[in-house]
Amino acid sequence: MTRSTATAPVPDPTLLTLIPRPSRRRNAVLAVAAVVVLVGLWFSPDLLRPSVRGSAGGGSTGPVSAHEVRSAIDLDPHGWPWFTIESVADLPGATVEDAWVTPRDAQP
């Protein structure tokens, strides 16, 4: 019968060089980098909260037929670097049949 003894293995000196040493400078650099990233995100709402709002001055509405109205609204997009409009909701008393997003200089 063999018995195992509770002795710790001898560490390999070549592996000890791979263990990072604690450093106040490295910790300070990481803390400053984290603060810079968080402050940058705080001041860039386009990155965190993209939105599309109708601009105050733009838009037109015109009748197409007896029960249809076509509305054109200038959008004021706020997003970086791009974003996608995934849905358009109905308004009270109106149903959206189709919706298009085109560049500002496009002809209807």
Number of C-alpha atoms within 10 A of each C-alpha: 2 4 5 5 6 6 6 6 6 6 8 8 8 7 8 10 9 8 7 7 9 8 8 9 9 11 11 11 11 12 12 12 12 12 12 12 11 11 11 12 13 11 10 13 14 15 17 12 10 16 15 12 11 12 12 10 8 11 12 10 10 10 10 10 8 6 6 12 11 12 12 14 15 17 18 13 15 16 17 13 8 10 13 7 9 5 7 11 8 10 8 6 5 10 10 10 8 7 10 7 11 11 8 8 6 7 6 5
